[in-house]
Structure formats: structure tokens, C-alpha cells
Amino acid sequence: MIKNVKDVNDANWNELVIESKKPVFVMFYSPSCPHCNNISPYIERYAKEYTKSVIFARINIAENPTIPSYYSVMGTPTFLFFCKGKPINSIVGAVYPTLLKKTIDDGFQFGKECRSKTTWFDQGIPGYA
């Protein structure tokens, strides 16, 4: 576990991400991913910096295949930013930490507007009520 970053899984995803009142920044990772290990200290730093405004979470795709499959995660690390339970931005791969910070800033500032200007349809996650 990374300090200030919640570990989410298939069982608690809805509670911690979808139903969150705050924006949520999720890192999809695998323990064998060297790029994930390299970027983790930055994620921890940003989680501490934004602790009052954004929830930071990570999900191990090797142990929790349902959620990554639903969001079409094809590699690690993948980062998704959620606002009111909907994904509003994504980044794939080992990117510059400043790009991640910019994504967090923009997601927090413009996320609600972006979410409201999208027509959503709910496919549901198989096996979830």
C-alpha cells in the first residue's frame, strides 16, 4: 500500500470510486510493472498534496480483472480520473509526472463541467447490481 492512496478492488470499487463525492484519480497497475513502481512516488506525493480535494486510489489488475476489463485498460500504468462516478480523462503509460499533475489540476477544475457535457449510457458491470 502507498501512503494516502487507497487500494481498491472489484468488491469495493463502487463504494470508493463510483459513489465518491470527491473526484477520484485511479492508477491501474500490476506488481510486475517497472513503470508503475517508478511513478508511484509521484502518485503518493500528489495524494498528499491534494488530500482535501481528490481521492487517490490504485487497483491491481492482476488480482482484479473485472474493473480494468470494463474500462478497456490494456496496459499498465493506466490512469483514469473520475468525477461523480464517471471517467472524464485517461492517460496510458509512463508519462512525465508534470503531465499527471496537470491532469489532476484540470480534472479537479473542469471535471464537473466535462461530465455534464457528455451524454452517458449505462452498460453496467456484469455481475454487479
Secondary structure, 3 states (H helix, E strand, C coil): CCCCCEEECCCCHHHHHHCCCCCEEEEEECCCCHHHHHHHHHHHHHHHHCCCCCEEEEEECCCCCHHHHHCCCCCCCEEEEEECCEEEEEEECCCCHHHHHHHHHHHHHHHHHHHHCCCCCCCCCCCCC
